[in-house]
Amino acid sequence: MNQITLFNEVAYRPASIPTALPLVYDALFKLNSVRHEASSKVKTQEDSVPLWEKYLLTVEEAAEYFGIGQKRIRRLISFDPAADYLLTVGNRTQIKRRQFEKYIDSMSCV
């Protein structure tokens, strides 16, 4: 179907406009699938280093790695912002994994 045929169908039979909708939906579906594939490739590139090999962890990664809630980790950070297991990068606080492991090992209750 080319543009001239589509124009003729629209011009002579206005009721046939919905026949073009499946083509539009198909094109949108293909674009969405391409976008989804591209975003999944970006996510896999970001997660190329496993958590147990990273030197610095975000609060979310530390919560996942240590099995502690994000709120609890944020409280630990706020209690002692100058702790040796913390590193501030810009306005974001990162957790040094090995030193935080030692800190957790020395604690009896978190």
Order of alpha helices (4+ residues) and beta strands (2+ residues): alpha-alpha-beta-alpha-alpha-beta-beta-alpha
